[in-house]
Amino acid sequence: MPNTFKTVTVDVAPASSGSPQTIYTTPSSTTTVVIGLFLCNVHTSQVTASVSLVSDTSGGGRAATNTTSFLAKDIPLATGQTKNALIGGKQILETTDAISVDCSVADKISVSMSIMEIT
């Protein structure tokens, strides 16, 4: 099972406030470890940002099918500020799981995510 480190970047997101933008989806036959996820405010005033894990995986000992959950909600970001949305932890993604971001203002969050794909 090879491990591949990758960086996923999005210059500005989301295209529309209130409509989360998918920045990464785990490929088939792959497990992904999200090592870090940084959000940077590129707007001229404060914004809030949210990060979601979009999952519909089931089985493997789970009592119910996974659903979308917030990894971070309404993180305040001052002008030019960068924050790690996964402070103190890593996140495991299964095949078809996705990470999406939203912002209180369209196209004002720059995203950088470090991952390891296990295939």
mmCIF file of the C-alpha atoms, coordinates in Angstrom:
data_MODEL
# 
_entry.id   MODEL 
# 
loop_
_atom_site.group_PDB 
_atom_site.id 
_atom_site.type_symbol 
_atom_site.label_atom_id 
_atom_site.label_alt_id 
_atom_site.label_comp_id 
_atom_site.label_asym_id 
_atom_site.label_entity_id 
_atom_site.label_seq_id 
_atom_site.pdbx_PDB_ins_code 
_atom_site.Cartn_x 
_atom_site.Cartn_y 
_atom_site.Cartn_z 
_atom_site.occupancy 
_atom_site.B_iso_or_equiv 
_atom_site.pdbx_formal_charge 
_atom_site.auth_seq_id 
_atom_site.auth_comp_id 
_atom_site.auth_asym_id 
_atom_site.auth_atom_id 
_atom_site.pdbx_PDB_model_num 
ATOM 1   C CA . MET A 1 1   ? 0.000   0.000  0.000  1.00 0.00 ? 1   MET A CA 1 
ATOM 2   C CA . PRO A 1 2   ? 1.931   3.041  -1.231 1.00 0.00 ? 2   PRO A CA 1 
ATOM 3   C CA . ASN A 1 3   ? 1.615   6.372  0.561  1.00 0.00 ? 3   ASN A CA 1 
ATOM 4   C CA . THR A 1 4   ? 1.679   9.570  -1.501 1.00 0.00 ? 4   THR A CA 1 
ATOM 5   C CA . PHE A 1 5   ? 1.937   13.035 0.052  1.00 0.00 ? 5   PHE A CA 1 
ATOM 6   C CA . LYS A 1 6   ? 0.121   15.799 -1.830 1.00 0.00 ? 6   LYS A CA 1 
ATOM 7   C CA . THR A 1 7   ? -0.866  19.438 -1.523 1.00 0.00 ? 7   THR A CA 1 
ATOM 8   C CA . VAL A 1 8   ? -4.303  20.649 -2.595 1.00 0.00 ? 8   VAL A CA 1 
ATOM 9   C CA . THR A 1 9   ? -4.701  24.404 -3.111 1.00 0.00 ? 9   THR A CA 1 
ATOM 10  C CA . VAL A 1 10  ? -7.543  26.716 -4.114 1.00 0.00 ? 10  VAL A CA 1 
ATOM 11  C CA . ASP A 1 11  ? -6.726  30.373 -4.767 1.00 0.00 ? 11  ASP A CA 1 
ATOM 12  C CA . VAL A 1 12  ? -10.168 31.710 -3.722 1.00 0.00 ? 12  VAL A CA 1 
ATOM 13  C CA . ALA A 1 13  ? -13.324 29.969 -2.568 1.00 0.00 ? 13  ALA A CA 1 
ATOM 14  C CA . PRO A 1 14  ? -16.276 29.538 -2.544 1.00 0.00 ? 14  PRO A CA 1 
ATOM 15  C CA . ALA A 1 15  ? -17.755 30.886 -5.775 1.00 0.00 ? 15  ALA A CA 1 
ATOM 16  C CA . SER A 1 16  ? -20.911 31.816 -3.863 1.00 0.00 ? 16  SER A CA 1 
ATOM 17  C CA . SER A 1 17  ? -21.288 32.455 -0.134 1.00 0.00 ? 17  SER A CA 1 
ATOM 18  C CA . GLY A 1 18  ? -23.586 29.870 1.436  1.00 0.00 ? 18  GLY A CA 1 
ATOM 19  C CA . SER A 1 19  ? -22.741 27.297 -1.246 1.00 0.00 ? 19  SER A CA 1 
ATOM 20  C CA . PRO A 1 20  ? -19.783 25.263 0.054  1.00 0.00 ? 20  PRO A CA 1 
ATOM 21  C CA . GLN A 1 21  ? -17.107 24.483 -2.521 1.00 0.00 ? 21  GLN A CA 1 
ATOM 22  C CA . THR A 1 22  ? -15.606 20.992 -2.669 1.00 0.00 ? 22  THR A CA 1 
ATOM 23  C CA . ILE A 1 23  ? -11.834 21.266 -2.588 1.00 0.00 ? 23  ILE A CA 1 
ATOM 24  C CA . TYR A 1 24  ? -10.967 17.553 -2.459 1.00 0.00 ? 24  TYR A CA 1 
ATOM 25  C CA . THR A 1 25  ? -12.712 14.212 -2.965 1.00 0.00 ? 25  THR A CA 1 
ATOM 26  C CA . THR A 1 26  ? -11.034 10.935 -2.023 1.00 0.00 ? 26  THR A CA 1 
ATOM 27  C CA . PRO A 1 27  ? -10.495 8.765  -5.139 1.00 0.00 ? 27  PRO A CA 1 
ATOM 28  C CA . SER A 1 28  ? -11.713 5.169  -5.396 1.00 0.00 ? 28  SER A CA 1 
ATOM 29  C CA . SER A 1 29  ? -9.666  2.491  -3.601 1.00 0.00 ? 29  SER A CA 1 
ATOM 30  C CA . THR A 1 30  ? -8.003  5.207  -1.503 1.00 0.00 ? 30  THR A CA 1 
ATOM 31  C CA . THR A 1 31  ? -7.929  6.305  2.124  1.00 0.00 ? 31  THR A CA 1 
ATOM 32  C CA . THR A 1 32  ? -6.758  9.873  2.730  1.00 0.00 ? 32  THR A CA 1 
ATOM 33  C CA . VAL A 1 33  ? -5.238  11.410 5.839  1.00 0.00 ? 33  VAL A CA 1 
ATOM 34  C CA . VAL A 1 34  ? -5.702  15.180 6.033  1.00 0.00 ? 34  VAL A CA 1 
ATOM 35  C CA . ILE A 1 35  ? -2.581  16.415 7.798  1.00 0.00 ? 35  ILE A CA 1 
ATOM 36  C CA . GLY A 1 36  ? -3.295  20.143 7.749  1.00 0.00 ? 36  GLY A CA 1 
ATOM 37  C CA . LEU A 1 37  ? -5.853  22.541 6.337  1.00 0.00 ? 37  LEU A CA 1 
ATOM 38  C CA . PHE A 1 38  ? -5.084  26.253 6.270  1.00 0.00 ? 38  PHE A CA 1 
ATOM 39  C CA . LEU A 1 39  ? -7.574  29.010 5.523  1.00 0.00 ? 39  LEU A CA 1 
ATOM 40  C CA . CYS A 1 40  ? -6.393  32.527 4.628  1.00 0.00 ? 40  CYS A CA 1 
ATOM 41  C CA . ASN A 1 41  ? -8.616  35.610 4.430  1.00 0.00 ? 41  ASN A CA 1 
ATOM 42  C CA . VAL A 1 42  ? -7.789  37.519 1.220  1.00 0.00 ? 42  VAL A CA 1 
ATOM 43  C CA . HIS A 1 43  ? -10.585 40.067 1.732  1.00 0.00 ? 43  HIS A CA 1 
ATOM 44  C CA . THR A 1 44  ? -10.229 43.664 2.959  1.00 0.00 ? 44  THR A CA 1 
ATOM 45  C CA . SER A 1 45  ? -12.317 42.987 6.079  1.00 0.00 ? 45  SER A CA 1 
ATOM 46  C CA . GLN A 1 46  ? -13.058 40.151 8.516  1.00 0.00 ? 46  GLN A CA 1 
ATOM 47  C CA . VAL A 1 47  ? -14.859 37.038 7.236  1.00 0.00 ? 47  VAL A CA 1 
ATOM 48  C CA . THR A 1 48  ? -15.969 33.754 8.750  1.00 0.00 ? 48  THR A CA 1 
ATOM 49  C CA . ALA A 1 49  ? -15.195 30.375 7.218  1.00 0.00 ? 49  ALA A CA 1 
ATOM 50  C CA . SER A 1 50  ? -16.472 26.830 7.714  1.00 0.00 ? 50  SER A CA 1 
ATOM 51  C CA . VAL A 1 51  ? -15.009 23.451 6.755  1.00 0.00 ? 51  VAL A CA 1 
ATOM 52  C CA . SER A 1 52  ? -17.163 20.352 6.263  1.00 0.00 ? 52  SER A CA 1 
ATOM 53  C CA . LEU A 1 53  ? -16.544 16.640 5.837  1.00 0.00 ? 53  LEU A CA 1 
ATOM 54  C CA . VAL A 1 54  ? -19.058 15.391 3.269  1.00 0.00 ? 54  VAL A CA 1 
ATOM 55  C CA . SER A 1 55  ? -19.465 11.637 3.706  1.00 0.00 ? 55  SER A CA 1 
ATOM 56  C CA . ASP A 1 56  ? -21.974 8.996  2.736  1.00 0.00 ? 56  ASP A CA 1 
ATOM 57  C CA . THR A 1 57  ? -19.887 5.943  3.583  1.00 0.00 ? 57  THR A CA 1 
ATOM 58  C CA . SER A 1 58  ? -21.419 3.056  5.493  1.00 0.00 ? 58  SER A CA 1 
ATOM 59  C CA . GLY A 1 59  ? -20.561 -0.395 6.810  1.00 0.00 ? 59  GLY A CA 1 
ATOM 60  C CA . GLY A 1 60  ? -17.335 -1.297 8.541  1.00 0.00 ? 60  GLY A CA 1 
ATOM 61  C CA . GLY A 1 61  ? -18.961 -1.524 11.953 1.00 0.00 ? 61  GLY A CA 1 
ATOM 62  C CA . ARG A 1 62  ? -20.911 1.752  11.743 1.00 0.00 ? 62  ARG A CA 1 
ATOM 63  C CA . ALA A 1 63  ? -24.487 1.688  12.988 1.00 0.00 ? 63  ALA A CA 1 
ATOM 64  C CA . ALA A 1 64  ? -25.617 4.228  10.372 1.00 0.00 ? 64  ALA A CA 1 
ATOM 65  C CA . THR A 1 65  ? -24.472 5.835  7.140  1.00 0.00 ? 65  THR A CA 1 
ATOM 66  C CA . ASN A 1 66  ? -22.192 8.849  7.605  1.00 0.00 ? 66  ASN A CA 1 
ATOM 67  C CA . THR A 1 67  ? -23.545 12.319 6.861  1.00 0.00 ? 67  THR A CA 1 
ATOM 68  C CA . THR A 1 68  ? -22.054 15.781 6.362  1.00 0.00 ? 68  THR A CA 1 
ATOM 69  C CA . SER A 1 69  ? -20.436 17.202 9.499  1.00 0.00 ? 69  SER A CA 1 
ATOM 70  C CA . PHE A 1 70  ? -18.576 20.402 10.348 1.00 0.00 ? 70  PHE A CA 1 
ATOM 71  C CA . LEU A 1 71  ? -14.874 20.105 11.120 1.00 0.00 ? 71  LEU A CA 1 
ATOM 72  C CA . ALA A 1 72  ? -14.866 23.831 11.897 1.00 0.00 ? 72  ALA A CA 1 
ATOM 73  C CA . LYS A 1 73  ? -17.764 26.296 11.813 1.00 0.00 ? 73  LYS A CA 1 
ATOM 74  C CA . ASP A 1 74  ? -17.764 30.079 11.490 1.00 0.00 ? 74  ASP A CA 1 
ATOM 75  C CA . ILE A 1 75  ? -14.029 30.543 12.141 1.00 0.00 ? 75  ILE A CA 1 
ATOM 76  C CA . PRO A 1 76  ? -13.420 34.309 12.377 1.00 0.00 ? 76  PRO A CA 1 
ATOM 77  C CA . LEU A 1 77  ? -10.550 35.454 10.158 1.00 0.00 ? 77  LEU A CA 1 
ATOM 78  C CA . ALA A 1 78  ? -9.245  39.019 10.296 1.00 0.00 ? 78  ALA A CA 1 
ATOM 79  C CA . THR A 1 79  ? -7.953  40.683 7.137  1.00 0.00 ? 79  THR A CA 1 
ATOM 80  C CA . GLY A 1 80  ? -4.909  38.738 5.907  1.00 0.00 ? 80  GLY A CA 1 
ATOM 81  C CA . GLN A 1 81  ? -5.107  36.197 8.739  1.00 0.00 ? 81  GLN A CA 1 
ATOM 82  C CA . THR A 1 82  ? -4.402  32.479 8.269  1.00 0.00 ? 82  THR A CA 1 
ATOM 83  C CA . LYS A 1 83  ? -5.658  29.739 10.586 1.00 0.00 ? 83  LYS A CA 1 
ATOM 84  C CA . ASN A 1 84  ? -5.254  25.975 10.724 1.00 0.00 ? 84  ASN A CA 1 
ATOM 85  C CA . ALA A 1 85  ? -8.779  24.535 10.617 1.00 0.00 ? 85  ALA A CA 1 
ATOM 86  C CA . LEU A 1 86  ? -7.625  21.176 12.050 1.00 0.00 ? 86  LEU A CA 1 
ATOM 87  C CA . ILE A 1 87  ? -5.748  22.291 15.149 1.00 0.00 ? 87  ILE A CA 1 
ATOM 88  C CA . GLY A 1 88  ? -4.518  19.334 17.164 1.00 0.00 ? 88  GLY A CA 1 
ATOM 89  C CA . GLY A 1 89  ? -5.677  16.564 14.899 1.00 0.00 ? 89  GLY A CA 1 
ATOM 90  C CA . LYS A 1 90  ? -5.779  14.801 11.592 1.00 0.00 ? 90  LYS A CA 1 
ATOM 91  C CA . GLN A 1 91  ? -8.850  13.705 9.666  1.00 0.00 ? 91  GLN A CA 1 
ATOM 92  C CA . ILE A 1 92  ? -9.333  10.355 7.902  1.00 0.00 ? 92  ILE A CA 1 
ATOM 93  C CA . LEU A 1 93  ? -11.302 10.289 4.649  1.00 0.00 ? 93  LEU A CA 1 
ATOM 94  C CA . GLU A 1 94  ? -12.658 7.157  3.032  1.00 0.00 ? 94  GLU A CA 1 
ATOM 95  C CA . THR A 1 95  ? -13.363 6.641  -0.675 1.00 0.00 ? 95  THR A CA 1 
ATOM 96  C CA . THR A 1 96  ? -15.826 9.324  -1.958 1.00 0.00 ? 96  THR A CA 1 
ATOM 97  C CA . ASP A 1 97  ? -15.509 11.422 1.232  1.00 0.00 ? 97  ASP A CA 1 
ATOM 98  C CA . ALA A 1 98  ? -14.922 15.097 0.461  1.00 0.00 ? 98  ALA A CA 1 
ATOM 99  C CA . ILE A 1 99  ? -13.760 18.293 2.136  1.00 0.00 ? 99  ILE A CA 1 
ATOM 100 C CA . SER A 1 100 ? -15.679 21.476 1.369  1.00 0.00 ? 100 SER A CA 1 
ATOM 101 C CA . VAL A 1 101 ? -15.240 25.088 2.471  1.00 0.00 ? 101 VAL A CA 1 
ATOM 102 C CA . ASP A 1 102 ? -17.617 28.007 2.769  1.00 0.00 ? 102 ASP A CA 1 
ATOM 103 C CA . CYS A 1 103 ? -17.092 31.677 3.582  1.00 0.00 ? 103 CYS A CA 1 
ATOM 104 C CA . SER A 1 104 ? -19.326 34.566 4.616  1.00 0.00 ? 104 SER A CA 1 
ATOM 105 C CA . VAL A 1 105 ? -18.150 36.431 1.479  1.00 0.00 ? 105 VAL A CA 1 
ATOM 106 C CA . ALA A 1 106 ? -17.719 34.808 -1.954 1.00 0.00 ? 106 ALA A CA 1 
ATOM 107 C CA . ASP A 1 107 ? -14.170 34.222 -3.264 1.00 0.00 ? 107 ASP A CA 1 
ATOM 108 C CA . LYS A 1 108 ? -12.397 35.522 -0.138 1.00 0.00 ? 108 LYS A CA 1 
ATOM 109 C CA . ILE A 1 109 ? -10.804 32.392 1.371  1.00 0.00 ? 109 ILE A CA 1 
ATOM 110 C CA . SER A 1 110 ? -7.590  30.890 0.036  1.00 0.00 ? 110 SER A CA 1 
ATOM 111 C CA . VAL A 1 111 ? -7.147  27.216 0.974  1.00 0.00 ? 111 VAL A CA 1 
ATOM 112 C CA . SER A 1 112 ? -4.097  24.979 1.336  1.00 0.00 ? 112 SER A CA 1 
ATOM 113 C CA . MET A 1 113 ? -4.510  21.365 2.416  1.00 0.00 ? 113 MET A CA 1 
ATOM 114 C CA . SER A 1 114 ? -1.759  18.790 3.041  1.00 0.00 ? 114 SER A CA 1 
ATOM 115 C CA . ILE A 1 115 ? -2.788  15.165 2.595  1.00 0.00 ? 115 ILE A CA 1 
ATOM 116 C CA . MET A 1 116 ? -1.434  11.644 2.416  1.00 0.00 ? 116 MET A CA 1 
ATOM 117 C CA . GLU A 1 117 ? -3.217  9.225  0.091  1.00 0.00 ? 117 GLU A CA 1 
ATOM 118 C CA . ILE A 1 118 ? -2.981  5.526  0.902  1.00 0.00 ? 118 ILE A CA 1 
ATOM 119 C CA . THR A 1 119 ? -3.737  3.285  -2.071 1.00 0.00 ? 119 THR A CA 1 
# 
